[in-house]
Amino acid sequence: MDDYTKHVGAPQGLLIPQGGVATDPDGVNYAVAAIDGDQVELRCWHGEEPATVVHAVKGVPFRVGERDVLISAVLTEEGKRPWVVLGPA
């Protein structure tokens, strides 16, 4: 967790900045392509598999592979890069 996420009191989960990529403990990669309010466009993939585009809404579970995950928070602050927090559903 960096200083920004500590500052805004980020909830626990996988933190992913807009334009960035993070990998969960199971090796699934998540890239945040766009954030518009509570709507987030993600690209999800595992290993060499092709990426799947997911249009997620904060608080609404979506399926990645064989499990459900959700965006638990969208962190924004003027002048700062937005982040999302991804967690289990």
C-alpha positions in Angstrom: 0.0 0.0 0.0 1.5 3.4 -0.9 1.1 6.7 0.9 -1.9 7.7 -1.1 -4.0 4.6 -0.2 -2.9 4.9 3.4 -4.0 8.6 3.4 -7.5 7.9 2.0 -8.0 4.9 4.4 -8.2 2.3 1.7 -10.1 -0.9 2.6 -8.3 -4.2 2.4 -8.2 -6.0 -0.9 -6.2 -5.9 -4.2 -5.4 -2.3 -5.0 -5.2 -1.5 -8.7 -4.5 2.0 -10.1 -6.2 3.2 -13.3 -3.8 2.3 -16.1 -2.0 -0.2 -13.8 -2.0 -4.0 -13.4 -2.1 -6.1 -10.3 -2.0 -9.9 -9.8 -4.0 -11.7 -7.1 -2.5 -14.7 -5.1 -4.0 -17.1 -7.7 -2.1 -15.5 -10.5 -5.0 -13.7 -12.1 -4.0 -10.4 -13.6 -6.3 -7.4 -13.5 -5.7 -4.2 -15.5 -7.9 -1.1 -14.9 -8.6 0.5 -18.3 -11.2 3.1 -17.2 -13.1 4.4 -14.2 -16.3 6.4 -14.5 -17.9 7.0 -11.2 -18.8 3.5 -9.8 -18.3 1.8 -13.2 -14.9 0.2 -13.9 -13.6 -1.4 -17.1 -11.2 -4.2 -16.3 -9.1 -6.6 -18.4 -8.6 -9.9 -16.6 -6.4 -12.8 -17.6 -4.4 -15.7 -16.2 -1.0 -16.7 -17.6 -0.9 -16.8 -21.4 -4.7 -16.8 -21.8 -6.3 -14.0 -23.7 -7.7 -11.1 -21.6 -11.4 -10.8 -20.9 -13.0 -7.4 -20.8 -15.2 -6.9 -17.8 -17.5 -3.9 -17.2 -18.0 -3.9 -13.5 -20.0 -1.8 -11.1 -18.8 -1.2 -7.5 -20.5 -3.6 -5.1 -21.9 -5.9 -7.8 -20.2 -9.3 -8.1 -18.8 -10.5 -11.4 -17.3 -13.8 -12.5 -13.6 -14.3 -13.3 -12.8 -17.9 -14.2 -14.6 -20.0 -11.6 -15.0 -17.4 -8.8 -16.9 -14.3 -8.1 -15.1 -11.0 -7.3 -16.3 -7.4 -6.9 -15.1 -3.9 -6.8 -15.4 -3.0 -3.1 -14.2 0.6 -3.5 -13.3 3.3 -6.0 -10.8 5.7 -4.6 -10.6 9.1 -6.1 -9.1 12.4 -5.0 -8.7 15.5 -7.1 -5.2 15.6 -8.7 -4.5 12.0 -7.8 -4.6 8.8 -9.9 -7.8 6.9 -9.2 -7.6 3.4 -7.7 -10.0 0.5 -7.3 -10.1 -2.1 -4.5 -10.9 -5.6 -5.7 -12.1 -8.3 -3.3 -13.9 -11.6 -3.0 -17.7 -11.5 -3.5 
